[in-house]
Amino acid sequence: MIADSDFGDVEIERAIVEDAGFRLTAHQCKSEQDVIAAGQDADGILTQYAHIGATAMDNLPRLRVISRYGTGVDIVDVDEATRLGIQVTNAPNDWCADEVADHAIALWLTAARKVVQYDAATRHGEWRWQTGQPIWRLRGRVFGLLGYGAIARLIAARAQAFGVDVWACDPFVDADQMRADRVRPVELDELISQSDYLTIQAPLTSQTRHLFNDTTLARMKPTAILVNTARGPIVEDSALDRALQRGVIAGAALDDLEEEPAKHRGWTPDNPLLRNPNVIVTPHAAYYSEESIQAIRTIAATEAVRVLSGLSPRSPVNHIEHGRT
């Protein structure tokens, strides 16, 4: 069963699933209760945004595999799945690594060069370079990265071409590896307080949720720009709005909002950040290209089929000694 997706059709998944001898159903679940209602006969679930927690797993006795459309698995209760013998799979970063890195750089440059403000003013008849004041030269400024995984490394390489000094904070990456990439390893406090541009490329965990709040944002430079191409809830939107309204930081470019609109039925654009001229928002689209969409759909369906066929997944999230029976 496909719990939810926004790809427009399910033909890629259907071909993989049915060629392997299984049957596919597709739904648009927005809650665990939706998942439970639709999934009573499901041996495997593919999910893009729909949350699958302990309640759903306990009420889906046939469920043996949850295959995530994507890399992050914060929408799945992995501990409960492991306890029940349910295999969880995801996709390795490389399915969209170039797309996300390109998008992060595009957001950064658009915000730093005030492209949105210039465009809006020009369309309203204002032809003045002063519309974007102040704009600072990129070369020599500090480009900070929260997280230094595979995608962040691609971002760093792209950013270096603009002459910025790249700093990174990641407790799970060896400092010598960063130095070899011409990236300066720093602690979180230094990254926050000294970055002119700070790009978030870290997973959403209990430690990173709302990491950027009133206290954190107050430690940033008043000229700083915050870029988030990771999960929306890492940034507390209300705190970011306050910081921007008060001039605590200069701007933000976000590929998602804290409420993650795609996870809600009937979402409306009420978030005050959407009315702030110093904010750029894209609809969690950093991963998108025609090629990446085809790749992730193929990976998710193939992983589910492998598990249900008695094979090991290529990208397991948890270790299962004995599968659910």
N, C-alpha and C positions, 0 to 999 in steps of 0.2 A: 504494500500500500504506500502511495505517496501521501503523506500527511498534509503537505502544502507545498506549493511552489508558485513562482510568478514568471515562469518561462513561456507561458502561452499555449503549450501543448505538451504531450508526454510521449511523443513518438520515439524519441531516442531511447528512453527508459523502457517503453513497451517492447521495442525490438529486442533489447538485451534480455529482459525478464522472460518474455514469451519464447524466445529462441532456446532458453534454458529449461523450458517446460513448466514454468510457473505462470500464475495469473496475476494481473496487475489491476488495481483500482486506484483512482485518483480523487483526492478531496482537497478542501481548503479549510483546514482546521485552524481555529484561532484560540483554542483553549484546550486544556487537558481533557475536559469533558467531551469536547468535539472529537479528540483523538480516540477516547474510549468508545464513544458511540460508533465511530466509523471503523474501528480496528479490531472488532471481536474475532474476525477470521484471519487476522494478519500474522504471518510468521516473521515477516520483516517489514520495517518501516523506513522510508526515506523522508527526511525532514529538512526543510530550509529554515523556517522561522518558528514553527510550532514547538512549544515546550513539551518535553516528554520527561516527566518526573516520576517519583515513586508511586504516586496515585495511579498514573496511567499504566505503569509496568505491573503493578499489583492486580490490575483489572484486565490485563491482556495476557491470559495464560499461555497462549501459543507463541508469543513474541520471543524470537531468538536473536534478532539482530536489528540494531538501529544504525542506519547509515546516514551520515550528515552531509548535506550539500554544502561543503565548505570545510575550513580548517578548524575554526573555533568550535568548542563543544559545550559552551556555557548554557545552552538550552537543554542539555541532557544531564540527568542525575547519574553521572558515571559510577559513583560509589554504589548506588542502589542496583544499577545494571550489573555490576560485577558480582554483587552479593547474590543476585538471582541467576547468574550464569548467562546473561544477555551480552552478546558481543556488541561493542560500539566501535564504529569506524569513522574516519574522516578522510580528508584529502591533504596530501602534503602541500606545502606552500607554493611549490613551483607551478601549480595550475594557473595561478594568477599573479605571480610575483612581479613580473615586469609591468603588468597593468597597474597594480597598487603603487609601485615605486614611481611610475610615470605620473599617476594621479596626485601623489603626495607633492611632487615637484611642481605640478601644474597649480595646485592649490596655493602652495607657498609663493610662487612667483606672481600669481594673480592677486594675492593679498598684499604682498610686499610692493608691487608696482601699481596698486590701486586701480586695477583694470576695470573692475565692476563699477566703481564710482565714476571713473572717466566715461565709461560707456553710457551709464544712466544719464549723466549730465549732458553729454553730447546729444543724446536722443531728445533731450528737452531744450535744445538750442543754446547750451552753454559751451563755448569753445575756448577753454582756458586751461593752461597747464597748471595753474594754481589750484584747480579743483582738487588735485591729489595731495596737496601739501599736508604734512611733510613726507617726503620719500627719501630714504637713506640708501646710499650705495651699498650693494651686497658684499663686495669684495672686502675681506678682512673682518667681517662680522662673524659671530659665533652661531653656528647652526647645530642645535642640540637634538639628539635622538634619545627618546626614552624607549629602551629595548634595542638590542643589536642582533636580532635573528637574521634569517635569510633575506627577508624583504628590506629590513633596515639597512643591510649592507649594500643592497642595490640603490637605495635612496642616498646613502652616503657617497657612493661613487658618482652618482649624478650631480649631487650638490657640490662636490669638490670642483667640478668644471666651472662653477661660478665664482671660485676664489674664496669661498667661505672657509672658516676653520671649523671642522666637524668634531664635535664632542659627543660622547655616548655614555649612557648609564645602563648597565645590564649585569646584575650580580651572577648570572649564569654563564657569562662569556668571559674567557680568559683575557686579561688586560693586554697581554702580548699579542693576541690576535688582533685586537683593535689597533694597537700601535703599528703592526705590520700593514694595516690598511690605511695608515696615516690618519687615524682617528684617535683623539685623546680620551682615555678612560677617566671618568669623573664620578663622584658620588652624587646622589640625587639632589641634595641641597645645592651643590655647586651648579649642577645642570639647570635647576630651576632659576636660580638667582642670576646666572651669568649669560644665559642663552638670549640672543636677539631674536632667534626663530627657534621654536621648540616643537618638534614633530613627535607625536605619540604613535609608536608602532609596537605596542605591548599587548599581551593577552588580557582579557577581562577575568580577574580573579577576585577573591574576597579582599586581597591586599590592594588591588588597583582600582576597584570600584570607588568612584568619587575621590580618587586620588587628587584630582584638581578641584579644590573647593575654595572657600573664601580665604583660608589660611595659606594654602599653596599659591594661589593666584596673587596674593598680596606680596609674596616674595619675588615675583617676577619683575623685570624691568618695565617701566611705564611705556617704553617704545616697543615692547616685545609683541610678537605675533605667535599665537598658538595654533598648531595644525594637528588635527586628529584624523588619522586614517585607520585607526583601530576601532574598538567598540565604543559606541556612544556613551554608555554609563561610566566610563572612566572619568568623564568630565561632568561635574554637577552643573546642569544648565542654568539654574537660577543664580548660582554663584558666578558663573561666567557672565551672565547678563549684568549683574551688579558691577562686576569688575570693569566691564566695557562702558557702562553708563557713567561710572565715576572716574574713568581714565586711568584705572589701575594698570591695565595693559592696553595696547593700541588696536589689536584686531584678532580675529580668529577665523579659521577656515576648517569646516567640519564635514566629514563624509557621513556622519550619522548624528542623530540627536539622542539625548538620554532616553527618551521614551521608545526609541526604535520603532518608528511608525508602522513598518511592515508587519509587526507582530500584533497590531491592533485592528479590530474590525471597526470601520467607521471613523478612522482617525481624521481629525481636522487640524488645520495649521494654526493652532492657537499659541504655540511656543513663542514667547517674546523675542527670542533670538532671531526669528524670521523677520522681525520688523526693524532689526538693528542694521544700519548701513555699514557697520564695520565688521559684519559677519558674512561669510560665504558658506552656503550649505548645499551639498550634493546628496542625493537620495541613496546613500550606501551603495554607490556605483563604482567605487574605486577598482573593484575586481573585474569590472565588465569589459569584455570585448566579445565579438562573435566566437572567436576561438576558445576563450576561457569558459564561456557558457557551455559549449559543446563538450569541453574537457570535463567539467565538474559533473555534468549530468551522466556522462559515461562512467566516470570514476564511482559515483555514488551507487548507480545501479549495478555495476560490476562487482563492487564490494559486497553488496547484499546477496547477490547470486552466488558468489564464492562461498560465503558462510553457510547459506542454506543448502549448498551442494556438498558440504563437508570439507571444504578447502579452507586454508588459513587466509585471512584478509591480508592484503598488501600494506594497509595502513591502519593497524589496530590502535585504538585508544586505550583499551584496558586488556589485561591478561586474564583469559578464561581457562581454567583447568578442565572443567567439565561443563559443557554447554547445557542450557536449559532443556529439560525433557518434558 
